[in-house]
Amino acid sequence: MNQRRVVITGMGGICALGGNSDDIWTSMKEGRDGCRPLEMETRDLKVTTGCGIVGYPEDDGIDKRQSLTMSGISRISVIAARQAMKQAGLEAGEFNPQRSGAVVGVGIFGTDAVDQSYVDIFLEKKKRAHIFTVPRVMPSGPSGHVSIAMGLQGPVFGVTSACASGNHAFISAIDQIRLGRADVMLAGGAELALVYGPLKAWESLRVLARSVCRPFSADRDGLVLGDGAAIAVLESYEHAKARGANILAEIIGVGMSGDASDIVNPTVEGPAAAVRNCLADAGISADQVDYINAHGTATQTNDQTETRVIREVFGSAADTVSVSSTKSMHGHCLGASSAIELIACVNAVREGVIPPTINYTTPDPLCDLDVTPNVAREKKVDIAISNAFAFGGTNAVIAVRKI
Amino acid sequence: MSKDIEASIIALIASSGEIEAGAITRDTELAELEIDSLVLTEIVMDIEDQHDIEIDLNTAEAWESLKTVGDIVDMVKKLVADKN
């Protein structure tokens, strides 16, 4: 099918690895661990660590009145969006607002605002919640605020699919460009997981690591939650070319699927279908993929299943393809994870560096892939794919190519 | 007491709208202060907390029925008097 090509011209982000996409990428290459003791009132929580944000700007540039209506997920989305627009060289007046939009994926909602309401009402016995609780909490808040901050008047909405929200946001945004509804789309994900309520809920699920996130390592014992946001500027190739933009990479294919099986236990078939759909959409074969940014949560189940998925789709090419889970460094930022992971994929193809899976100690025969243990590796990377396989059996995969 | 109510309301409006308290009088129109309906509701909520009263207004109605600072002061004075 002859469809519009979609390229990436800017990236912004903020998470445990840094306050912008360059710092995040540098930290990934250095194999830095973003996991630290929680900096919050932990009350009765058993979990003590998380990947909290670093590098939050002293002046976030957000209007005080506007800020009152925002959850932290909206603030970090706007910060990341500004960086992405700056890198893309897009300023107000230089693009058509009606042909520009925003899609931001969120796995939960404005968790900080919900928690604050419960504290206000139940603990402090206040008569009412904060006046802006509703707009703070809504999962479409980040996309709305990004559109307000950047003046985007085309398609603007939020998407949600738990831990695949970021990739589903990219795919929804790409569709707007492919369908001719927009020329420029800001897309990504945002999450605040390090808040009492969500931490307490995740604790109950018993999938959190005791202290360290070790994807694919035999001694892995779960995920480490993180906060963060990442936003990319996506443009039609023609639009980017016409304005002489610096193109970072091209998104050559996307694939989605649903497991239709179990709400928390993944199948092999569902994720495998998403990867195959992505390769087919890109018009490439599995052996052309040089790097897989794995979903790699470091739960026993995910990493085993994901290994089987890669073996099934890649066949003998699974022995040579480079794989890594950058969640070992930035933590599992839920709806923001795959957005942050696009920073890894885009830079991997640009610089020819595979970011590592850190904290890896012991090979697991059930995860017998080249997971790039502990140290980044230089390698020519033309094509990278980013996996996101979420609770709900909602799978989304994206392929990027060097340009 | 009633002077206190006026002064405290003006102080609240001043801090919410980032305006000099001295520039606000009973006759000041809320529209001049560039206070929108949600900010007005926030101010009303703060007044409720300060005086332990309940003002039965939703956000849209507040904007319709309150035009000047004096309108808010009079409404609060009446509610405080009714309570006592």
Interface residues (C-beta under 8 A of the other chain):
Chain A: K64 R65 T69 K127 R128 I131 F132
Chain B: E18 L38 V39 T41 E42 M45 E48 D49
